[in-house]
């Protein structure tokens, strides 16, 4: 089968001109399924390990780089998630988007509640940001509530109340990575955004990986705006009058 890639936003509609112009952006989706008990790299559901997050390849999941957000650092600087400790364990997935995207939805589904040896009194939270976010940190885009293991349940997790900053950030994702290839540029130049889902498991003491169960499905739905839409240089979709 043929395989293709594309650059730039995707538009759809059947009326390009006039007051009833209905051209709009198509939703794009990236997702990653993570099985916490799977520690075998390059397999479906691989969850990474201490200091190592995974990419949104899904079949298979591969080791991925989480960068320190910067619109100017070149080459981009890798960040290291906090290593496993008795008080906190972090696992997660990173997705790379064109800079300036609008996030339309963030879905966090728990298909199997996490378990591990010594889990009594532990709690878990998922933070969605433009970089690795440790326990107590501020998520740029969204987060779930911190939930005790005893209260965990299978299902779609509710996102906590959004802050004004988070809602603003979702309208245009930040410029976090200078594209190291330099050649594959799009309408927003060579800058990329990153969306990082951090699973934060915490306790006062006694945490011990590996996990014996736990499965999460992470999804981000977004659109890539074209900054030229609506002005006299727009191609070939027509202009506003």
TORTORTOR-748682 format. One record per atom (N, C-alpha, C): atom name; z, y, x; residue number from 0; residue in three letters. Coordinates in pm, whole numbers. Layout:
N
{CA,{Z,Y,X},NUM,ala}
...
END
This chain:
241
{N,{0,-119,84},0,unk}
{CA,{0,0,0},0,unk}
{C,{0,125,88},0,unk}
{N,{-62,230,38},1,unk}
{CA,{-65,354,111},1,unk}
{C,{71,421,108},1,unk}
{N,{98,499,209},2,unk}
{CA,{223,572,216},2,unk}
{C,{191,717,250},2,unk}
{N,{253,809,178},3,unk}
{CA,{222,950,202},3,unk}
{C,{349,1033,206},3,unk}
{N,{338,1148,269},4,unk}
{CA,{447,1245,270},4,unk}
{C,{389,1379,226},4,unk}
{N,{474,1473,192},5,unk}
{CA,{427,1604,150},5,unk}
{C,{523,1710,199},5,unk}
{N,{473,1831,204},6,unk}
{CA,{555,1946,241},6,unk}
{C,{554,2045,125},6,unk}
{N,{663,2113,106},7,unk}
{CA,{666,2219,7},7,unk}
{C,{712,2172,-130},7,unk}
{N,{727,2266,-223},8,unk}
{CA,{778,2237,-356},8,unk}
{C,{677,2161,-441},8,unk}
{N,{727,2092,-545},9,unk}
{CA,{642,2022,-640},9,unk}
{C,{651,2096,-773},9,unk}
{N,{535,2136,-826},10,unk}
{CA,{530,2211,-951},10,unk}
{C,{456,2131,-1057},10,unk}
{N,{493,2150,-1182},11,unk}
{CA,{427,2082,-1293},11,unk}
{C,{417,2177,-1411},11,unk}
{N,{315,2158,-1494},12,unk}
{CA,{296,2240,-1613},12,unk}
{C,{150,2237,-1655},12,unk}
{N,{120,2288,-1772},13,unk}
{CA,{-19,2289,-1818},13,unk}
{C,{-67,2427,-1860},13,unk}
{N,{15,2530,-1839},14,unk}
{CA,{-24,2667,-1874},14,unk}
{C,{15,2758,-1759},14,unk}
{N,{-83,2790,-1676},15,unk}
{CA,{-53,2861,-1552},15,unk}
{C,{-44,3012,-1568},15,unk}
{N,{-98,3067,-1675},16,unk}
{CA,{-109,3212,-1685},16,unk}
{C,{-49,3262,-1816},16,unk}
{N,{-25,3393,-1822},17,unk}
{CA,{14,3459,-1945},17,unk}
{C,{162,3449,-1976},17,unk}
{N,{203,3506,-2090},18,unk}
{CA,{345,3510,-2126},18,unk}
{C,{403,3373,-2157},18,unk}
{N,{319,3275,-2187},19,unk}
{CA,{369,3139,-2216},19,unk}
{C,{351,3046,-2096},19,unk}
{N,{343,3104,-1980},20,unk}
{CA,{332,3024,-1858},20,unk}
{C,{448,2924,-1850},20,unk}
{N,{417,2797,-1833},21,unk}
{CA,{524,2695,-1839},21,unk}
{C,{534,2610,-1713},21,unk}
{N,{478,2660,-1604},22,unk}
{CA,{488,2587,-1479},22,unk}
{C,{634,2589,-1430},22,unk}
{N,{684,2473,-1391},23,unk}
{CA,{821,2464,-1340},23,unk}
{C,{831,2363,-1228},23,unk}
{N,{948,2354,-1169},24,unk}
{CA,{969,2263,-1057},24,unk}
{C,{1007,2124,-1104},24,unk}
{N,{959,2024,-1031},25,unk}
{CA,{994,1886,-1057},25,unk}
{C,{1123,1853,-980},25,unk}
{N,{1214,1781,-1045},26,unk}
{CA,{1336,1737,-978},26,unk}
{C,{1302,1639,-866},26,unk}
{N,{1367,1656,-752},27,unk}
{CA,{1360,1561,-643},27,unk}
{C,{1496,1493,-632},27,unk}
{N,{1498,1372,-582},28,unk}
{CA,{1622,1294,-578},28,unk}
{C,{1637,1228,-441},28,unk}
{N,{1757,1236,-387},29,unk}
{CA,{1796,1152,-275},29,unk}
{C,{1925,1079,-314},29,unk}
{N,{1939,957,-265},30,unk}
{CA,{2057,880,-303},30,unk}
{C,{2094,782,-192},30,unk}
{N,{2217,737,-198},31,unk}
{CA,{2264,639,-100},31,unk}
{C,{2372,552,-165},31,unk}
{N,{2356,422,-156},32,unk}
{CA,{2453,326,-208},32,unk}
{C,{2537,274,-92},32,unk}
{N,{2668,281,-106},33,unk}
{CA,{2758,246,4},33,unk}
{C,{2856,139,-42},33,unk}
{N,{2859,28,29},34,unk}
{CA,{2957,-79,5},34,unk}
{C,{3058,-77,119},34,unk}
{N,{3180,-37,89},35,unk}
{CA,{3277,-10,195},35,unk}
{C,{3310,-133,281},35,unk}
{N,{3297,-251,223},36,unk}
{CA,{3329,-372,300},36,unk}
{C,{3214,-415,390},36,unk}
{N,{3097,-352,376},37,unk}
{CA,{2981,-388,457},37,unk}
{C,{2979,-305,584},37,unk}
{N,{3004,-368,697},38,unk}
{CA,{3007,-298,826},38,unk}
{C,{2891,-340,916},38,unk}
{N,{2788,-400,857},39,unk}
{CA,{2671,-445,934},39,unk}
{C,{2560,-341,926},39,unk}
{N,{2531,-276,1037},40,unk}
{CA,{2430,-171,1038},40,unk}
{C,{2294,-224,999},40,unk}
{N,{2214,-138,940},41,unk}
{CA,{2076,-168,901},41,unk}
{C,{2067,-277,795},41,unk}
{N,{2165,-278,706},42,unk}
{CA,{2160,-367,589},42,unk}
{C,{2187,-283,465},42,unk}
{N,{2147,-336,350},43,unk}
{CA,{2167,-264,224},43,unk}
{C,{2317,-243,200},43,unk}
{N,{2356,-120,172},44,unk}
{CA,{2494,-90,142},44,unk}
{C,{2583,-66,262},44,unk}
{N,{2529,-77,382},45,unk}
{CA,{2609,-52,502},45,unk}
{C,{2684,80,489},45,unk}
{N,{2814,77,521},46,unk}
{CA,{2899,194,497},46,unk}
{C,{2939,269,623},46,unk}
{N,{2885,232,737},47,unk}
{CA,{2925,299,861},47,unk}
{C,{3059,248,910},47,unk}
{N,{3130,334,981},48,unk}
{CA,{3258,294,1036},48,unk}
{C,{3333,417,1084},48,unk}
{N,{3435,397,1164},49,unk}
{CA,{3513,508,1216},49,unk}
{C,{3422,603,1293},49,unk}
{N,{3421,730,1255},50,unk}
{CA,{3341,840,1311},50,unk}
{C,{3192,829,1282},50,unk}
{N,{3149,729,1203},51,unk}
{CA,{3005,707,1182},51,unk}
{C,{2969,705,1035},51,unk}
{N,{2892,807,989},52,unk}
{CA,{2841,811,853},52,unk}
{C,{2701,749,850},52,unk}
{N,{2649,727,730},53,unk}
{CA,{2520,661,715},53,unk}
{C,{2419,755,649},53,unk}
{N,{2291,719,659},54,unk}
{CA,{2184,797,599},54,unk}
{C,{2141,741,466},54,unk}
{N,{2058,816,394},55,unk}
{CA,{2018,779,259},55,unk}
{C,{1895,690,256},55,unk}
{N,{1891,590,341},56,unk}
{CA,{1778,498,344},56,unk}
{C,{1791,391,235},56,unk}
{N,{1912,358,199},57,unk}
{CA,{1946,263,93},57,unk}
{C,{1905,120,126},57,unk}
{N,{1780,95,157},58,unk}
{CA,{1737,-41,192},58,unk}
{C,{1657,-36,321},58,unk}
{N,{1718,-48,438},59,unk}
{CA,{1862,-61,459},59,unk}
{C,{1927,74,483},59,unk}
{N,{2060,76,486},60,unk}
{CA,{2132,195,531},60,unk}
{C,{2139,194,683},60,unk}
{N,{2123,311,742},61,unk}
{CA,{2124,321,887},61,unk}
{C,{2226,426,931},61,unk}
{N,{2266,419,1056},62,unk}
{CA,{2353,523,1111},62,unk}
{C,{2281,657,1107},62,unk}
{N,{2353,762,1073},63,unk}
{CA,{2293,895,1062},63,unk}
{C,{2380,996,1134},63,unk}
{N,{2322,1110,1163},64,unk}
{CA,{2392,1217,1233},64,unk}
{C,{2439,1321,1133},64,unk}
{N,{2565,1357,1140},65,unk}
{CA,{2618,1473,1068},65,unk}
{C,{2625,1588,1169},65,unk}
{N,{2559,1699,1136},66,unk}
{CA,{2554,1811,1229},66,unk}
{C,{2657,1917,1195},66,unk}
{N,{2697,1993,1295},67,unk}
{CA,{2778,2113,1272},67,unk}
{C,{2685,2219,1214},67,unk}
{N,{2710,2267,1092},68,unk}
{CA,{2615,2359,1029},68,unk}
{C,{2590,2485,1112},68,unk}
{N,{2462,2513,1136},69,unk}
{CA,{2424,2634,1207},69,unk}
{C,{2276,2661,1183},69,unk}
{N,{2243,2785,1152},70,unk}
{CA,{2105,2825,1133},70,unk}
{C,{2039,2869,1262},70,unk}
{N,{2115,2872,1372},71,unk}
{CA,{2062,2924,1498},71,unk}
{C,{2072,2827,1615},71,unk}
{N,{2167,2734,1614},72,unk}
{CA,{2187,2645,1728},72,unk}
{C,{2067,2552,1746},72,unk}
{N,{2004,2556,1862},73,unk}
{CA,{1892,2467,1891},73,unk}
{C,{1906,2415,2033},73,unk}
{N,{1903,2284,2053},74,unk}
{CA,{1896,2182,1947},74,unk}
{C,{2024,2179,1864},74,unk}
{N,{2017,2121,1744},75,unk}
{CA,{2136,2116,1658},75,unk}
{C,{2247,2035,1724},75,unk}
{N,{2371,2071,1692},76,unk}
{CA,{2488,2009,1755},76,unk}
{C,{2548,1906,1659},76,unk}
{N,{2560,1784,1705},77,unk}
{CA,{2618,1679,1623},77,unk}
{C,{2768,1700,1607},77,unk}
{N,{2818,1672,1487},78,unk}
{CA,{2962,1675,1461},78,unk}
{C,{3014,1532,1456},78,unk}
{N,{3139,1513,1484},79,unk}
{CA,{3198,1379,1480},79,unk}
{C,{3304,1374,1371},79,unk}
{N,{3280,1295,1265},80,unk}
{CA,{3385,1279,1164},80,unk}
{C,{3514,1227,1227},80,unk}
{N,{3625,1265,1169},81,unk}
{CA,{3756,1226,1222},81,unk}
{C,{3770,1074,1226},81,unk}
{N,{3822,1023,1336},82,unk}
{CA,{3837,879,1353},82,unk}
{C,{3944,822,1260},82,unk}
{N,{3933,694,1231},83,unk}
{CA,{4032,625,1148},83,unk}
{C,{4171,641,1208},83,unk}
{N,{4268,666,1121},84,unk}
{CA,{4406,681,1164},84,unk}
{C,{4497,628,1054},84,unk}
{N,{4626,624,1082},85,unk}
{CA,{4721,571,984},85,unk}
{C,{4739,659,862},85,unk}
{N,{4692,784,870},86,unk}
{CA,{4709,876,758},86,unk}
{C,{4579,912,687},86,unk}
{N,{4466,881,748},87,unk}
{CA,{4338,916,685},87,unk}
{C,{4226,828,738},87,unk}
{N,{4140,783,646},88,unk}
{CA,{4018,709,680},88,unk}
{C,{3902,779,610},88,unk}
{N,{3792,801,684},89,unk}
{CA,{3676,869,628},89,unk}
{C,{3552,782,639},89,unk}
{N,{3477,774,530},90,unk}
{CA,{3346,713,528},90,unk}
{C,{3254,808,452},90,unk}
{N,{3124,794,470},91,unk}
{CA,{3039,886,396},91,unk}
{C,{2892,871,424},91,unk}
{N,{2814,955,358},92,unk}
{CA,{2668,952,368},92,unk}
{C,{2617,1095,380},92,unk}
{N,{2508,1111,455},93,unk}
{CA,{2448,1243,474},93,unk}
{C,{2303,1240,428},93,unk}
{N,{2261,1348,362},94,unk}
{CA,{2123,1364,316},94,unk}
{C,{2071,1497,367},94,unk}
{N,{1945,1498,409},95,unk}
{CA,{1883,1619,462},95,unk}
{C,{1783,1674,359},95,unk}
{N,{1793,1803,328},96,unk}
{CA,{1708,1869,230},96,unk}
{C,{1637,1987,296},96,unk}
{N,{1524,2033,238},97,unk}
{CA,{1468,2160,285},97,unk}
{C,{1569,2271,260},97,unk}
{N,{1576,2368,350},98,unk}
{CA,{1669,2479,332},98,unk}
{C,{1632,2559,208},98,unk}
{N,{1734,2607,138},99,unk}
{CA,{1712,2692,22},99,unk}
{C,{1688,2619,-108},99,unk}
{N,{1716,2489,-114},100,unk}
{CA,{1696,2413,-238},100,unk}
{C,{1802,2450,-342},100,unk}
{N,{1767,2430,-467},101,unk}
{CA,{1865,2445,-575},101,unk}
{C,{1914,2306,-613},101,unk}
{N,{2045,2287,-606},102,unk}
{CA,{2104,2159,-647},102,unk}
{C,{2123,2161,-798},102,unk}
{N,{2061,2064,-865},103,unk}
{CA,{2066,2057,-1010},103,unk}
{C,{2171,1959,-1061},103,unk}
{N,{2207,1862,-980},104,unk}
{CA,{2308,1765,-1024},104,unk}
{C,{2361,1689,-904},104,unk}
{N,{2488,1656,-908},105,unk}
{CA,{2553,1571,-808},105,unk}
{C,{2621,1457,-883},105,unk}
{N,{2581,1335,-854},106,unk}
{CA,{2635,1219,-924},106,unk}
{C,{2711,1131,-825},106,unk}
{N,{2833,1095,-863},107,unk}
{CA,{2915,1005,-782},107,unk}
{C,{2962,892,-872},107,unk}
{N,{2908,774,-851},108,unk}
{CA,{2940,658,-933},108,unk}
{C,{3020,557,-852},108,unk}
{N,{3129,509,-909},109,unk}
{CA,{3210,405,-844},109,unk}
{C,{3183,273,-917},109,unk}
{N,{3111,182,-851},110,unk}
{CA,{3077,54,-911},110,unk}
{C,{3182,-53,-882},110,unk}
{N,{3266,-27,-782},111,unk}
{CA,{3373,-119,-744},111,unk}
{C,{3481,-37,-676},111,unk}
{N,{3601,-43,-727},112,unk}
{CA,{3708,40,-671},112,unk}
{C,{3747,-10,-531},112,unk}
{N,{3775,83,-440},113,unk}
{CA,{3806,44,-302},113,unk}
{C,{3943,-23,-289},113,unk}
{N,{3950,-119,-200},114,unk}
{CA,{4076,-185,-166},114,unk}
{C,{4080,-211,-16},114,unk}
{N,{4198,-219,39},115,unk}
{CA,{4217,-256,179},115,unk}
{C,{4362,-296,197},115,unk}
{N,{4392,-360,307},116,unk}
{CA,{4528,-405,334},116,unk}
{C,{4620,-285,349},116,unk}
{N,{4731,-285,277},117,unk}
{CA,{4829,-179,288},117,unk}
{C,{4795,-55,209},117,unk}
{N,{4728,-72,94},118,unk}
{CA,{4678,44,20},118,unk}
{C,{4784,110,-69},118,unk}
{N,{4903,56,-79},119,unk}
{CA,{5005,114,-166},119,unk}
{C,{5024,263,-140},119,unk}
{N,{5026,339,-247},120,unk}
{CA,{5049,485,-244},120,unk}
{C,{4932,565,-185},120,unk}
{N,{4821,501,-157},121,unk}
{CA,{4706,574,-105},121,unk}
{C,{4632,646,-216},121,unk}
{N,{4555,748,-179},122,unk}
{CA,{4467,817,-273},122,unk}
{C,{4331,839,-211},122,unk}
{N,{4232,863,-299},123,unk}
{CA,{4095,878,-254},123,unk}
{C,{4032,999,-323},123,unk}
{N,{3944,1067,-250},124,unk}
{CA,{3871,1182,-301},124,unk}
{C,{3734,1184,-235},124,unk}
{N,{3633,1229,-309},125,unk}
{CA,{3500,1247,-252},125,unk}
{C,{3470,1396,-247},125,unk}
{N,{3434,1445,-129},126,unk}
{CA,{3402,1586,-110},126,unk}
{C,{3254,1598,-75},126,unk}
{N,{3184,1691,-139},127,unk}
{CA,{3041,1710,-117},127,unk}
{C,{3020,1848,-56},127,unk}
{N,{2973,1850,68},128,unk}
{CA,{2965,1977,139},128,unk}
{C,{2842,1979,228},128,unk}
{N,{2829,2084,308},129,unk}
{CA,{2717,2093,401},129,unk}
{C,{2756,2044,541},129,unk}
{N,{2867,1974,549},130,unk}
{CA,{2912,1914,673},130,unk}
{C,{3027,1819,644},130,unk}
{N,{3076,1750,747},131,unk}
{CA,{3192,1665,730},131,unk}
{C,{3310,1749,683},131,unk}
{N,{3384,1699,583},132,unk}
{CA,{3499,1771,528},132,unk}
{C,{3621,1682,531},132,unk}
{N,{3720,1718,609},133,unk}
{CA,{3843,1640,617},133,unk}
{C,{3932,1667,497},133,unk}
{N,{4033,1582,481},134,unk}
{CA,{4129,1597,371},134,unk}
{C,{4189,1738,374},134,unk}
{N,{4191,1803,258},135,unk}
{CA,{4244,1938,249},135,unk}
{C,{4142,2047,279},135,unk}
{N,{4021,2007,322},136,unk}
{CA,{3917,2104,352},136,unk}
{C,{3848,2155,226},136,unk}
{N,{3766,2256,243},137,unk}
{CA,{3695,2317,131},137,unk}
{C,{3553,2263,124},137,unk}
{N,{3517,2204,12},138,unk}
{CA,{3383,2150,-7},138,unk}
{C,{3289,2260,-51},138,unk}
{N,{3172,2270,14},139,unk}
{CA,{3077,2377,-17},139,unk}
{C,{3014,2360,-155},139,unk}
{N,{2997,2234,-202},140,unk}
{CA,{2921,2212,-324},140,unk}
{C,{3002,2153,-439},140,unk}
{N,{3088,2057,-413},141,unk}
{CA,{3163,1992,-522},141,unk}
{C,{3264,1896,-464},141,unk}
{N,{3357,1849,-548},142,unk}
{CA,{3452,1745,-510},142,unk}
{C,{3506,1678,-635},142,unk}
{N,{3554,1557,-619},143,unk}
{CA,{3627,1490,-725},143,unk}
{C,{3776,1520,-707},143,unk}
{N,{3854,1489,-806},144,unk}
{CA,{3999,1504,-793},144,unk}
{C,{4053,1397,-700},144,unk}
{N,{4162,1428,-631},145,unk}
{CA,{4228,1327,-549},145,unk}
{C,{4301,1231,-643},145,unk}
{N,{4268,1102,-634},146,unk}
{CA,{4317,1003,-731},146,unk}
{C,{4391,891,-660},146,unk}
{N,{4509,856,-710},147,unk}
{CA,{4586,746,-654},147,unk}
{C,{4512,615,-675},147,unk}
{N,{4522,524,-579},148,unk}
{CA,{4455,395,-589},148,unk}
{C,{4494,323,-717},148,unk}
{N,{4618,338,-759},149,unk}
{CA,{4665,270,-880},149,unk}
{C,{4594,318,-1005},149,unk}
{N,{4532,437,-998},150,unk}
{CA,{4466,495,-1116},150,unk}
{C,{4314,487,-1108},150,unk}
{N,{4260,422,-1005},151,unk}
{CA,{4115,416,-990},151,unk}
{C,{4052,328,-1097},151,unk}
{N,{3930,363,-1134},152,unk}
{CA,{3856,284,-1234},152,unk}
{C,{3708,292,-1204},152,unk}
{N,{3635,190,-1244},153,unk}
{CA,{3490,189,-1231},153,unk}
{C,{3429,291,-1327},153,unk}
{N,{3326,363,-1282},154,unk}
{CA,{3259,458,-1370},154,unk}
{C,{3203,577,-1294},154,unk}
{N,{3143,669,-1368},155,unk}
{CA,{3093,794,-1309},155,unk}
{C,{3210,889,-1292},155,unk}
{N,{3233,935,-1170},156,unk}
{CA,{3349,1018,-1142},156,unk}
{C,{3322,1163,-1183},156,unk}
{N,{3421,1221,-1248},157,unk}
{CA,{3409,1361,-1288},157,unk}
{C,{3427,1451,-1167},157,unk}
{N,{3346,1556,-1160},158,unk}
{CA,{3363,1656,-1055},158,unk}
{C,{3471,1755,-1098},158,unk}
{N,{3552,1797,-1003},159,unk}
{CA,{3654,1896,-1033},159,unk}
{C,{3589,2028,-1072},159,unk}
{N,{3665,2116,-1133},160,unk}
{CA,{3614,2246,-1176},160,unk}
{C,{3548,2317,-1058},160,unk}
{N,{3425,2364,-1080},161,unk}
{CA,{3352,2433,-974},161,unk}
{C,{3409,2572,-951},161,unk}
{N,{3410,2613,-826},162,unk}
{CA,{3447,2750,-793},162,unk}
{C,{3321,2837,-798},162,unk}
{N,{3341,2968,-802},163,unk}
{CA,{3228,3061,-798},163,unk}
{C,{3145,3040,-672},163,unk}
{N,{3213,3018,-561},164,unk}
{CA,{3141,2997,-434},164,unk}
{C,{3056,2871,-440},164,unk}
{N,{3111,2762,-494},165,unk}
{CA,{3035,2639,-503},165,unk}
{C,{2912,2655,-592},165,unk}
{N,{2928,2721,-706},166,unk}
{CA,{2815,2742,-795},166,unk}
{C,{2708,2827,-727},166,unk}
{N,{2750,2927,-653},167,unk}
{CA,{2655,3011,-580},167,unk}
{C,{2583,2931,-473},167,unk}
{N,{2657,2849,-400},168,unk}
{CA,{2597,2766,-294},168,unk}
{C,{2493,2671,-351},168,unk}
{N,{2516,2619,-472},169,unk}
{CA,{2423,2524,-532},169,unk}
{C,{2289,2588,-567},169,unk}
{N,{2287,2720,-582},170,unk}
{CA,{2162,2787,-618},170,unk}
{C,{2064,2794,-501},170,unk}
{N,{2115,2785,-380},171,unk}
{CA,{2029,2787,-260},171,unk}
{C,{2107,2723,-146},171,unk}
{N,{2072,2599,-112},172,unk}
{CA,{2146,2528,-9},172,unk}
{C,{2136,2601,125},172,unk}
{N,{2241,2592,202},173,unk}
{CA,{2251,2668,326},173,unk}
{C,{2160,2612,434},173,unk}
{N,{2129,2695,533},174,unk}
{CA,{2051,2654,650},174,unk}
{C,{2147,2596,754},174,unk}
{N,{2142,2465,770},175,unk}
{CA,{2243,2395,850},175,unk}
{C,{2189,2333,978},175,unk}
{N,{2059,2303,982},176,unk}
{CA,{2003,2229,1094},176,unk}
{C,{1872,2294,1138},176,unk}
{N,{1858,2322,1266},177,unk}
{CA,{1729,2363,1320},177,unk}
{C,{1651,2237,1351},177,unk}
{N,{1535,2223,1288},178,unk}
{CA,{1457,2100,1298},178,unk}
{C,{1422,2072,1443},178,unk}
{N,{1469,1960,1498},179,unk}
{CA,{1445,1933,1640},179,unk}
{C,{1299,1901,1671},179,unk}
{N,{1219,1864,1570},180,unk}
{CA,{1078,1835,1597},180,unk}
{C,{999,1963,1617},180,unk}
{N,{1042,2070,1548},181,unk}
{CA,{974,2198,1564},181,unk}
{C,{838,2205,1497},181,unk}
{N,{771,2091,1478},182,unk}
{CA,{635,2092,1426},182,unk}
{C,{630,2074,1275},182,unk}
{N,{716,1991,1221},183,unk}
{CA,{713,1961,1078},183,unk}
{C,{782,2073,1001},183,unk}
{N,{718,2185,985},184,unk}
{CA,{778,2297,915},184,unk}
{C,{728,2302,772},184,unk}
{N,{808,2362,685},185,unk}
{CA,{768,2376,545},185,unk}
{C,{774,2523,508},185,unk}
{N,{774,2552,379},186,unk}
{CA,{769,2691,335},186,unk}
{C,{891,2771,380},186,unk}
{N,{1002,2701,405},187,unk}
{CA,{1123,2768,451},187,unk}
{C,{1138,2760,602},187,unk}
{N,{1030,2733,672},188,unk}
{CA,{1036,2723,817},188,unk}
{C,{1091,2588,861},188,unk}
{N,{1148,2583,980},189,unk}
{CA,{1194,2456,1035},189,unk}
{C,{1341,2429,1006},189,unk}
{N,{1406,2511,926},190,unk}
{CA,{1547,2492,895},190,unk}
{C,{1565,2388,785},190,unk}
{N,{1671,2308,800},191,unk}
{CA,{1705,2207,701},191,unk}
{C,{1846,2232,648},191,unk}
{N,{1871,2182,529},192,unk}
{CA,{2007,2176,474},192,unk}
{C,{2057,2033,488},192,unk}
{N,{2188,2017,492},193,unk}
{CA,{2244,1882,484},193,unk}
{C,{2348,1880,373},193,unk}
{N,{2348,1768,300},194,unk}
{CA,{2448,1744,196},194,unk}
{C,{2525,1620,237},194,unk}
{N,{2653,1636,259},195,unk}
{CA,{2736,1528,312},195,unk}
{C,{2839,1486,207},195,unk}
{N,{2836,1359,170},196,unk}
{CA,{2936,1301,80},196,unk}
{C,{3043,1236,167},196,unk}
{N,{3164,1290,165},197,unk}
{CA,{3274,1238,245},197,unk}
{C,{3375,1167,154},197,unk}
{N,{3395,1037,178},198,unk}
{CA,{3501,962,109},198,unk}
{C,{3627,976,192},198,unk}
{N,{3728,1041,135},199,unk}
{CA,{3853,1065,206},199,unk}
{C,{3963,978,146},199,unk}
{N,{4012,883,225},200,unk}
{CA,{4124,797,183},200,unk}
{C,{4246,837,264},200,unk}
{N,{4354,875,197},201,unk}
{CA,{4470,929,267},201,unk}
{C,{4600,863,223},201,unk}
{N,{4698,869,310},202,unk}
{CA,{4833,821,284},202,unk}
{C,{4925,887,386},202,unk}
{N,{5053,881,363},203,unk}
{CA,{5145,939,461},203,unk}
{C,{5150,857,589},203,unk}
{N,{5121,726,576},204,unk}
{CA,{5118,638,694},204,unk}
{C,{5072,501,648},204,unk}
{N,{5031,419,744},205,unk}
{CA,{5006,279,716},205,unk}
{C,{4866,242,673},205,unk}
{N,{4769,335,682},206,unk}
{CA,{4631,300,648},206,unk}
{C,{4575,205,752},206,unk}
{N,{4493,111,704},207,unk}
{CA,{4435,14,797},207,unk}
{C,{4300,-33,746},207,unk}
{N,{4193,10,812},208,unk}
{CA,{4061,-45,784},208,unk}
{C,{4058,-186,846},208,unk}
{N,{3969,-276,805},209,unk}
{CA,{3853,-249,720},209,unk}
{C,{3884,-261,570},209,unk}
{N,{3795,-203,492},210,unk}
{CA,{3804,-217,347},210,unk}
{C,{3764,-359,307},210,unk}
{N,{3830,-408,203},211,unk}
{CA,{3796,-540,150},211,unk}
{C,{3708,-530,26},211,unk}
{N,{3695,-411,-30},212,unk}
{CA,{3608,-389,-146},212,unk}
{C,{3584,-240,-160},212,unk}
{N,{3493,-206,-249},213,unk}
{CA,{3462,-66,-275},213,unk}
{C,{3314,-39,-269},213,unk}
{N,{3259,18,-377},214,unk}
{CA,{3116,46,-381},214,unk}
{C,{3093,179,-451},214,unk}
{N,{3019,269,-384},215,unk}
{CA,{2987,400,-439},215,unk}
{C,{2835,422,-439},215,unk}
{N,{2786,488,-544},216,unk}
{CA,{2648,531,-551},216,unk}
{C,{2647,684,-549},216,unk}
{N,{2585,743,-448},217,unk}
{CA,{2578,889,-437},217,unk}
{C,{2436,935,-467},217,unk}
{N,{2423,1038,-550},218,unk}
{CA,{2291,1092,-585},218,unk}
{C,{2297,1244,-587},218,unk}
{N,{2196,1309,-529},219,unk}
{CA,{2181,1453,-542},219,unk}
{C,{2040,1480,-597},219,unk}
{N,{2033,1556,-706},220,unk}
{CA,{1907,1597,-767},220,unk}
{C,{1886,1745,-738},220,unk}
{N,{1768,1780,-691},221,unk}
{CA,{1746,1917,-648},221,unk}
{C,{1600,1956,-666},221,unk}
{N,{1573,2086,-662},222,unk}
{CA,{1436,2136,-662},222,unk}
{C,{1418,2230,-544},222,unk}
{N,{1295,2234,-494},223,unk}
{CA,{1264,2318,-378},223,unk}
{C,{1182,2436,-426},223,unk}
{N,{1241,2553,-440},224,unk}
{CA,{1168,2669,-490},224,unk}
{C,{1061,2717,-392},224,unk}
{N,{958,2778,-448},225,unk}
{CA,{854,2844,-370},225,unk}
{C,{879,2994,-381},225,unk}
{N,{912,3056,-270},226,unk}
{CA,{949,3198,-272},226,unk}
{C,{832,3289,-306},226,unk}
{N,{710,3235,-307},227,unk}
{CA,{593,3317,-339},227,unk}
{C,{563,3321,-489},227,unk}
{N,{625,3232,-568},228,unk}
{CA,{594,3227,-711},228,unk}
{C,{619,3363,-775},228,unk}
{N,{521,3412,-849},229,unk}
{CA,{539,3534,-924},229,unk}
{C,{497,3661,-855},229,unk}
{N,{436,3650,-735},230,unk}
{CA,{386,3772,-673},230,unk}
{C,{236,3761,-650},230,unk}
{N,{176,3863,-597},231,unk}
{CA,{31,3869,-590},231,unk}
{C,{-30,3774,-488},231,unk}
{N,{53,3714,-404},232,unk}
{CA,{-2,3621,-304},232,unk}
{C,{7,3476,-348},232,unk}
{N,{58,3452,-467},233,unk}
{CA,{81,3314,-511},233,unk}
{C,{-51,3237,-521},233,unk}
{N,{-47,3114,-482},234,unk}
{CA,{-162,3022,-487},234,unk}
{C,{-123,2904,-572},234,unk}
{N,{-202,2812,-621},235,unk}
{CA,{-311,2853,-707},235,unk}
{C,{-262,2852,-851},235,unk}
{N,{-129,2868,-865},236,unk}
{CA,{-67,2847,-996},236,unk}
{C,{-74,2970,-1085},236,unk}
{N,{-119,3081,-1035},237,unk}
{CA,{-128,3202,-1116},237,unk}
{C,{-7,3290,-1098},237,unk}
{N,{-22,3417,-1134},238,unk}
{CA,{84,3514,-1115},238,unk}
{C,{140,3561,-1249},238,unk}
{N,{262,3613,-1244},239,unk}
{CA,{314,3681,-1361},239,unk}
{C,{242,3815,-1376},239,unk}
{N,{220,3859,-1498},240,unk}
{CA,{158,3988,-1522},240,unk}
{C,{261,4099,-1521},240,unk}
END
